[in-house]
Amino acid sequence: MDAYCGILYGATIGLQVIGMLSAGCARLAQSARVVAVAKVVLVISLLGLGAASALCGREESGFALVAGATLAILLLAATMEISVSEENVAAS
C-alpha cells in the first residue's frame, strides 16, 4: 500500500464519520440554523464519498464497496423525512 492509498482510505473514513455525525445532528438538533448547517455538511460528505469511492474503485480496492455502502445509507438518511406531529401522537 502506497501513501496515496493510505491518504485516500483516511479521507474516506473521515468522510464516513462526518457524514454519519451530520445526519444524526440534522435529525436531533432543535435549532434551525444547526439543522441547515448539518444538511450542508451532509451533502458535502455525500459528494466527497462519491469521489472517494470512485477513486478507491480505480485503485481496485475493496474499500470502494464500504464507501459505496455508506454512501447508500447516507442517501437514505438524507431523503427520509421522520417527523412526529402532535396529530400523529394523539391518534395513536
C-alpha positions in Angstrom: 0.0 0.0 0.0 1.5 3.3 -1.0 1.0 6.7 0.5 -1.7 7.6 -2.0 -3.9 4.7 -0.9 -3.3 5.5 2.8 -4.4 9.1 2.3 -7.4 8.0 0.2 -8.5 5.5 2.9 -8.1 8.0 5.6 -10.1 10.6 3.7 -12.9 8.0 3.1 -13.1 7.1 6.7 -13.2 10.7 7.7 -16.0 11.5 5.3 -17.9 8.5 6.5 -17.7 9.7 10.1 -18.5 13.3 9.3 -21.5 12.2 7.2 -22.9 10.0 9.9 -22.5 12.7 12.5 -24.1 15.3 10.4 -27.0 13.0 9.5 -27.6 12.4 13.2 -27.2 16.1 14.0 -29.7 17.0 11.3 -32.2 14.7 12.9 -31.7 15.5 16.6 -30.9 19.3 16.6 -33.6 21.7 17.7 -32.2 24.8 16.2 -33.0 25.6 12.5 -29.5 27.0 12.0 -27.8 23.9 13.2 -30.0 21.7 11.1 -29.3 23.8 8.0 -25.5 23.6 8.6 -25.7 19.8 9.2 -27.6 19.3 6.0 -25.0 21.2 4.0 -22.2 19.2 5.6 -24.2 16.0 4.8 -24.4 17.0 1.1 -20.7 17.8 1.0 -19.8 14.5 2.6 -22.1 12.7 0.1 -20.2 14.3 -2.8 -16.8 13.5 -1.2 -17.8 9.9 -0.5 -18.8 9.5 -4.1 -15.5 10.8 -5.4 -13.6 8.7 -2.8 -15.5 5.6 -3.7 -14.7 6.2 -7.4 -11.0 6.7 -6.7 -10.9 3.6 -4.5 -12.5 1.6 -7.3 -9.9 2.9 -9.7 -7.2 1.6 -7.4 -9.0 -1.8 -7.4 -9.5 -1.6 -3.7 -12.2 -3.4 -1.8 -12.7 -0.3 0.3 -14.8 1.1 -2.6 -17.6 -1.3 -1.6 -17.5 0.0 2.0 -17.6 3.6 0.8 -20.5 2.9 -1.5 -22.5 1.2 1.2 -22.0 4.2 3.5 -23.0 6.4 0.6 -26.2 4.5 0.2 -27.0 4.7 3.9 -26.4 8.4 4.0 -28.5 8.9 0.9 -31.4 7.1 2.6 -30.9 9.2 5.7 -30.9 12.4 3.6 -34.1 11.6 1.8 -36.1 10.1 4.6 -38.3 12.5 6.5 -39.0 11.4 10.0 -41.2 13.8 11.9 -43.7 13.4 14.6 -46.5 15.9 14.8 -49.0 16.3 17.6 -51.8 14.9 15.5 -49.9 11.7 14.9 -49.1 11.2 18.6 -52.8 12.0 19.5 -54.1 9.5 17.0 -52.1 6.6 18.4 
